[in-house]
Amino acid sequence: MLTAKVMLLGDMGVGKTSILYRLVYNRFEGQYKSTLGVEILSHDVAPADGSESIRLVLWDTDGDFGTQIFDTVYVTGASAAIIVADVTRPQTVTRMVELVRGFETRFPGRPYKALLNKIDLPEAAGSAGRIDELAKSSVRPVSAKTGAGIAESFAELARTIRRRQS
């Protein structure tokens, strides 16, 4: 089975842990403690074409690292990244863009997915135009609470990783 290390990057409170728990355990809890350092989970993704599954080793990082994450040992050997922002906090979208640029610089050509989380919140309704605009780019609107877009985002990333490693 192909195994790939995937970093989850983004500011504190954007929902990285919630996204992982939705993916791995198919559950959402409203209250999480901030991740300190890194939490590691794995999830097997079965491709739609019936080929062998890929195991994603998911590294949920502490949001306090910011762009300094690229100077830590945590990113060593990363095959890909999921970079998360909170639709209700514009500053996290700015940070997501910085992290995307940093990942592209540090790991040229390696795949990533940019996820705009919390689209289920009422405050997200005011950002509807922006969400639509971002959805047309490489940013995917998701909700860890409802599960919208989560499994699909990781499956797309897994397919990209497989293509690159074949």
C-alpha positions as CSV (number, residue, x, y, z in Angstrom):
1,M,0.0,0.0,0.0
2,L,1.3,3.4,-0.9
3,T,1.7,5.7,2.1
4,A,1.9,9.5,2.0
5,K,2.6,12.1,4.7
6,V,0.1,15.0,4.5
7,M,0.6,18.1,6.6
8,L,-2.5,20.0,7.9
9,L,-1.5,23.7,8.0
10,G,-3.4,26.8,9.1
11,D,-4.0,29.3,11.9
12,M,-5.3,28.2,15.3
13,G,-9.1,27.7,15.4
14,V,-9.6,27.2,11.7
15,G,-10.8,23.6,12.2
16,K,-7.9,21.5,11.2
17,T,-8.6,18.9,14.0
18,S,-12.3,19.0,13.3
19,I,-11.7,18.3,9.6
20,L,-9.4,15.3,10.5
21,Y,-12.0,13.9,13.0
22,R,-14.7,14.3,10.4
23,L,-12.6,12.4,7.8
24,V,-11.1,9.7,10.1
25,Y,-14.0,9.1,12.6
26,N,-16.9,10.6,10.7
27,R,-17.9,12.8,13.7
28,F,-17.8,16.4,14.8
29,E,-17.4,17.7,18.3
30,G,-18.0,21.3,19.0
31,Q,-15.2,21.6,21.5
32,Y,-11.6,20.8,20.9
33,K,-8.5,21.7,22.8
34,S,-5.8,23.4,20.8
35,T,-3.3,21.0,19.3
36,L,0.1,21.3,20.9
37,G,2.9,20.4,18.6
38,V,1.4,17.8,16.3
39,E,-1.2,15.0,16.3
40,I,-0.8,12.2,13.8
41,L,-3.7,10.1,12.4
42,S,-3.9,7.9,9.4
43,H,-6.7,7.3,6.9
44,D,-6.9,4.9,4.0
45,V,-8.4,6.3,0.8
46,A,-9.8,3.9,-1.7
47,P,-9.6,5.3,-5.2
48,A,-12.8,5.3,-7.4
49,D,-11.0,3.4,-10.1
50,G,-10.6,0.3,-8.0
51,S,-6.8,0.5,-7.7
52,E,-4.9,0.0,-4.5
53,S,-5.8,2.2,-1.6
54,I,-3.4,4.9,-0.4
55,R,-2.7,5.5,3.3
56,L,-2.6,9.2,4.2
57,V,-0.5,9.8,7.4
58,L,-2.1,13.1,8.5
59,W,0.0,15.5,10.6
60,D,-2.3,18.0,12.4
61,T,0.0,20.9,13.3
62,D,-0.2,23.5,16.0
63,G,-1.5,26.7,14.4
64,D,1.0,28.8,16.3
65,F,3.8,27.8,14.0
66,G,2.5,30.1,11.2
67,T,4.9,30.2,8.3
68,Q,7.7,29.0,10.6
69,I,6.3,25.5,10.2
70,F,8.6,25.2,7.2
71,D,11.6,25.5,9.4
72,T,10.6,22.6,11.7
73,V,11.3,18.9,11.5
74,Y,7.6,18.2,11.1
75,V,7.5,18.9,7.4
76,T,10.4,16.6,6.5
77,G,9.2,14.0,4.0
78,A,5.8,15.6,3.4
79,S,4.2,14.4,0.2
80,A,1.3,17.0,0.3
81,A,-0.5,19.5,2.4
82,I,-4.0,20.5,3.3
83,I,-4.0,24.2,4.1
84,V,-7.1,25.5,6.0
85,A,-8.7,28.9,6.6
86,D,-11.9,29.9,8.5
87,V,-14.4,31.6,6.2
88,T,-15.6,33.8,9.1
89,R,-12.1,35.1,9.8
90,P,-10.6,36.9,6.8
91,Q,-7.1,37.1,8.5
92,T,-6.9,33.3,8.3
93,V,-7.5,33.4,4.6
94,T,-4.6,35.8,4.3
95,R,-2.5,33.3,6.4
96,M,-3.7,30.4,4.2
97,V,-2.4,32.3,1.1
98,E,1.0,32.8,2.9
99,L,1.2,29.1,3.8
100,V,0.3,28.1,0.2
101,R,3.2,30.2,-1.1
102,G,5.5,28.8,1.5
103,F,4.6,25.2,0.7
104,E,5.0,25.9,-3.0
105,T,8.4,27.4,-2.4
106,R,9.6,24.7,0.0
107,F,8.1,21.7,-1.9
108,P,7.9,22.8,-5.5
109,G,5.5,20.6,-7.5
110,R,4.1,18.8,-4.5
111,P,0.3,18.8,-4.3
112,Y,-1.9,20.6,-1.8
113,K,-5.5,21.5,-1.2
114,A,-6.6,24.8,0.2
115,L,-9.8,24.4,2.2
116,L,-12.1,27.2,3.4
117,N,-13.8,25.7,6.4
118,K,-17.0,26.6,8.4
119,I,-19.2,27.3,5.4
120,D,-22.1,26.0,7.6
121,L,-22.0,29.0,10.0
122,P,-24.5,31.9,9.6
123,E,-21.6,34.4,9.4
124,A,-20.4,32.6,6.2
125,A,-23.6,33.7,4.4
126,G,-22.1,37.3,4.2
127,S,-19.1,35.7,2.5
128,A,-21.2,33.8,-0.1
129,G,-19.8,35.8,-3.1
130,R,-16.3,35.4,-1.9
131,I,-16.9,31.6,-1.4
132,D,-18.2,31.3,-4.9
133,E,-15.2,33.3,-6.2
134,L,-12.8,31.1,-4.2
135,A,-14.5,27.9,-5.3
136,K,-13.7,28.8,-8.9
137,S,-10.0,28.9,-7.9
138,S,-8.1,26.1,-6.1
139,V,-9.8,26.8,-2.8
140,R,-12.6,24.3,-1.8
141,P,-15.3,25.4,0.6
142,V,-15.9,22.7,3.2
143,S,-17.6,22.1,6.5
144,A,-16.2,19.9,9.2
145,K,-19.5,20.1,11.0
146,T,-21.7,18.8,8.2
147,G,-18.9,16.9,6.3
148,A,-19.5,18.9,3.1
149,G,-16.5,18.6,0.8
150,I,-14.2,16.8,3.3
151,A,-14.0,13.3,1.9
152,E,-13.9,14.6,-1.6
153,S,-11.0,16.9,-0.9
154,F,-8.9,14.2,0.6
155,A,-9.8,11.7,-2.2
156,E,-8.8,14.3,-4.8
157,L,-5.5,14.9,-3.0
158,A,-4.9,11.1,-2.7
159,R,-5.5,10.7,-6.5
160,T,-3.0,13.5,-7.2
161,I,-0.4,11.9,-4.9
162,R,-0.9,8.5,-6.6
163,R,-0.5,10.0,-10.1
164,R,2.7,11.8,-9.0
165,Q,4.2,8.7,-7.5
166,S,3.3,6.3,-10.3
